[in-house]
Amino acid sequence: MDLPNRFERLHTVLESGEYEEAPGHRRTQYLRDPARSVLTRNDSPDVGFDWSLNPYRGCEHGCVYCYARPTHEYLGFSAGLDFESRILIKEEAARLLEAHLARRTWHPVPIVMSGVTDPYQPVEREVGVTRRCLEVLARTRHPVAIITKSRGVERDADLLGELAGYGAAHVTLSVTTLNRRLQRALEPRASPPEHRLEAIGALTRAGIPVAVNVAPVIPGLTDHEIPAILEAAADAGAVAAGYVMLRLPGAVAPLFFEWLHAHLPDRAGKVRSRLEQLRGGRLNDPAFGSRMRGEGPFARQVADLFRVARTRAGLHPRMPPLSGKHFRRPVARGSGQLSLF
C-alpha cells in the first residue's frame, strides 16, 4: 500500500498494468542528501538523549510499524513505499561530524546513531557512511550509542570496542519478536531475531556493553513474548533492557492496519482494541510521557510484566553512562593551528 503525501495537493494513482515492478514492490533508488549538518538536537524529554546522527533518510528494512515513516513526507515522498525505496545518503556525514566536533563550543555529550532510521540498513554495506562516522568518533574518543536491528553492527566491533575501552560506547539491539515468520512479515529486510541475538553475543565478547530493546511491543500480538525475548537476550550477553509501545503517527496507522488485515486478520480487532485502551480511545497519542508506554490498566500490566521479566533475567533498567572525559578535539581543517591541550 502507498498513501498520498499529506503536504502535496496532487498524487499519482497507477492503474493495473502501469507498475514498473510488481504491485507493492519497487526497485530501491539511492539519492544524495546534500545535508550541511548532521547532528540533530532532540527536545523530547522521553527519549533519553539530546543529540543524534542519522546517516540516512528512509530505511530499507521496510518495517511496517516504523514511526519514522512520516518524516519522508517532508521530502516530498510518501510514508509508504517511498520511505523504504527512496533512500537518501548523507555522503559527507563524517566530514560534517568532524567539523562539528572541532568547534570550541562543543562539549562531548553522547551522540546516538541513529534515533530515526537504522544506521545499519542494507545500503551501509556498500557505502559505509556509518563506519566513517564511527572512525571519526573513535579517533576523537567521543561517546556514542548505537541503536539498530541489524547484525551489520558486528562489522564495527573494532571501533566500538576501542571506544568502549574508554567507557564511550554501547549498543542497543531492537528485538520485536522471536517468531521468525512474524518477523519476516513485519520487518522484511531486517536481520532475523536469531542473528540479532548472535550480534549481542559477538559485541559482548568484544567488550562492548549491549542492551536489548523490545520495540515495539505490539499489544495483542507480541506483548506475551516479552519474558522470552529478555531471557534470550540475557543468555546472549545483554546487560540491560527497555521497551517501547507501538506508536502509529500519521500515515503509519493505515499502513499498519492494512498489513495486519492482510497477514493476521483474526488478530486485527484485538490489536486495535488494545491500542485504543492504551491511547485514550485513539490509535496514537503523541503526548510526552505517555507516547512511549501508553496509559491505563493494560499499559500497567505490560509494565509490570516487563519489570518482573527483566529482574528474572538479571538485566538492568539502563545502560552505564557514557564518558566523554577522554575526548580529543579534532583540529578544524584550515585553521593552521594545533590544539595546546
N, C-alpha and C positions, 0 to 999 in steps of 0.2 A: 504493500500500500504506500502511496505517496500523497502528500497533502499540499495544498497551495500555501505559499509563503504568506503569512498574516500581514506583512508590510507591503505586499505587491497587489495592485488592483487587477492585474491580468495574470493568468496562468494557462499553461498548455495541458489539454487533455488528449492523450493519444488514443485513437480508435484501434480496434483489433487489426493486427497486421502492420501497425506503424511502429512497433517497438524495434529499436536497434538490436536488442537481445530479447531473450525470453522475458515475458512479463514478470515483474518483481525482481529482476536481475539487471545489472548494468556493469559494464567494464569500469574499473576504477581509474579515475584521472587524478594525476598529481599536479598541483599548481604551486607556483612560487608565491610565498607570502612575503610581501615587501615590508614587514614589520620594522619599525625603527626603535622599538624597545621590546624586551621580552619578559621583564619582571612585572607582575601584576600585584597590586596591593589589595588585600582582602579586608573588607569592613564588616564581614558577617561574624557575629560573636559565637557561633556554634559549630565552626569547622575546625578549630584548633590550630590554625596557623595564620600568619599575617602576609606572607609573600609566597607566590607560586610562579612556576615557569612551565609553560605549555609549548613544547617544540612543534606541535601540530594542531591544526584546527580540523575538526571532523575526526572520525575514528573508524577504521576498517573492521574492527571487531564486530560491529553491527548489533550490539546488544539492544534488544527491542525496548527495554525499560530505561535506557540511558537518559538521565535528567539533563544532560548537556545538549541533547538534540536541538532544542530551540535556539541555541546560540548560532547555529548555521543560518538562521533566518536573517540575522543582522548582516550577513554577507551577500544576501540576495538569493540564497539557496533554500531548499526545503529541509525540514526536520526529518524527513523520511529517507528515501534512497540517496538523496544528495549528501546527507550527513555521513553516510558510510561509503560513498563512492566518489566524492569530490573532496580530496584531502589536500589541505594547504600546508606546505612545508616551510618552516622558518629556517632557511638555509644559513642565515647569518646569526643564528641564535647564540652560538658560542662566542663570537666576536662581540656581540652586543652585551652579553653577560659579563665578559671580562672588562669591558669598558665601564659597566655599571659598578662592578666591584672595586674598580680603581678610584672611584670618587671618594674624596675625603669625607664626605657627609655620610658615606655608607658604613653601617655597623654590621658585623657578621651574625645576623639573626638567621634562623633556619629557613631555607628555601624548599618548598615542596614541589616535586615533579610527579604528576602534573597538577592535580586538582580538578581538571575538567576532562581532557581527553587522555588516553593512555600513552605514556612515553615509549612503550614497547609494543605498539601495534605493528603489524607485519612490515610496513614500509621502513621501519627503523633498521631492519636487517640490511637494507640496501643503502640507505643514505646516512645513517649513523649520527643524526643530529643530537640525540640524547647522549650518545657516547662522547661526542666532542664537548658538550656542556659539562659532563662529569670530569673530563680531563682538566677543564678549567678549575672546577671545584676542588679536585684532588691536588692540583698544583698550588692552589691558594689555601688549602686545608679549610675550606668553607663548609659549614654544616648543611646537610641536605637530607631530606626524607623522600623516599620513592614510594609511590602508590601505583600498583599495577595488577592486572590479572593475567600476565604473560610470564611464562618461564624464560622468555628472552632476557630477563634481568640477570640471569646467571652469567651471561656473556661478560658483564661488567663487574663480576665479583672481585677482580683485581683492584679496580679503582675504589669500589665501595669498601673493600676490606682495608685498603690503605687509609681511607677516611675514618673507618670505624676504629682504627688503631688510635686515633686522636679523639675518639668519642664524638665524631662528627657525621655519622651516617647510620641510618637504619632503613629498613624496607618493610612495607606492608603488602601482603598478597591478599587480594579480594577473592573470596570464595562464596558463590551464591548457592550452589547445590553440589552434592556428591553424586547425584544421579546423572550419569554420562548422557543418556538420551535426552533428558530435560535440558541439560546444559547446552547441548549442541543446538537445540531449537531456540533457546533463549539468547545464546551468545555464539553465533555460528562460526566466527573466525577467531575466537579467543582460545587460549590454552585449555585443554581438558582439566578437570579438577585434580586428577592424579598427577598431572605434570606440575601443577601449582604446588602441590604438597612436596613433590620432589625438589622443586625450586627452594622451598623453605629449608629443606634438609641441606641442599648444596650451599646456600648462603650462610646457614648456621655454621657449617663446617669451615667456612672461610672466615669466621669470626665476626659476622655481621648480625646484629640483633634483628629479629624478624617478628612481625606481628601478623595476625590473621584478622581480616575484616569481613564479617558475614554481611555482605552487601550486594544487592539489597535483600532484606528479609521481605519476602512476598507473602503477605498474610493469607492464610487459607491454601497455600501452595508449598512454601518451603520453610515456614516457621518451625515445623516439627523436626527439621534437620539440624537445628542449632547445636544440640549436645553432640551429635556425631561429628559435625564439622570441627568443633572446638577440640574434641578428643583426638581427631586425626591430625589437626594442626599441631597440637601439643606433642604428639608422638613424633612428628616430623622435626620438631625443634623450635617451634614458635614460643615466644616468651610472654606475649601479651595478646589481647583480643578486644575487638569492639564490634559494633553493628550499626547499620543504618536501615531504617524502614523505607520501603518503596516510596518514591516520590514520582508524581506524574504531572509535571508542569506543562501547560500549553498543549502543543500538538502531541506530546508523548502519550497522553491518556487515550485518544482514539487509536493510535498506532498499537499500543499495548493491548487494548481490548479486542481489536481486530485479530491480533496474533492469538490471544487467549481463546477466542471463539473458534479459530481455525484449528488450533492444536489441542486444546483441552476444553471443549465446550461444556463438559459436565462440571468443570470447576469454576467457570466464569462467574456464575451467580454468587458463589461463596466468596470468591476473591473480592468482587465488587462490594458485597455486604460488609466484609471485614474492613475494607478500606474506608468505607463511609463511617463505620463505627470509630475508626482511628482519627478521621479527619473532620469530625463535627458535621457529618452528613454530606460532605463533599468528597471528591476524589483526590483533591490535593489541598494542602494547607501550607502556604509559603511563609508563615509566621516564624520568626526566630524563636528558638526554644522548644518548639513542638514539631517543626518540619522533619527533623531527623529521627524522631521517636514516635510521634503520634500522641494522642491523649485518650483517656477513658479506660475502662476496665480491661479491654483486650490489650491495649498498649502496656498496661501494668503487668498483665500476665506474661507477655513476651519479655519484658524487662526482668521479671523475676526468674523466668526460665533461663534467660541468658546469664544472669548473675550466678545462679546455682551451678549451671553447667561450666561456667568459667572457673569458679572456685574448685569444682571437682576435677577439672582438667589441670589445675595448678597454674593457670595463666593469670597475668597481672592485668589490671584495668587500663594501663597506659604504658607506653614505652619510656625508657630512661630519657631525660632531657638531653638534647644535643648541645655540644660545646663549640663555641667559636673562639676560645682563648688561644688556639694555635694558628689563627688566621694570619696569612701573609698577603698583604695588599699588593695586587699586581701594579706594575708601573704603567701609567697611562701612556699609550702609544703617542709618540710625537712630543712628549714632554721634555725629553733630553736630559732628565734628571733621574737619579736613583734615590730611593727612599732611605733615610738615615736609620730608621728603625724597622 
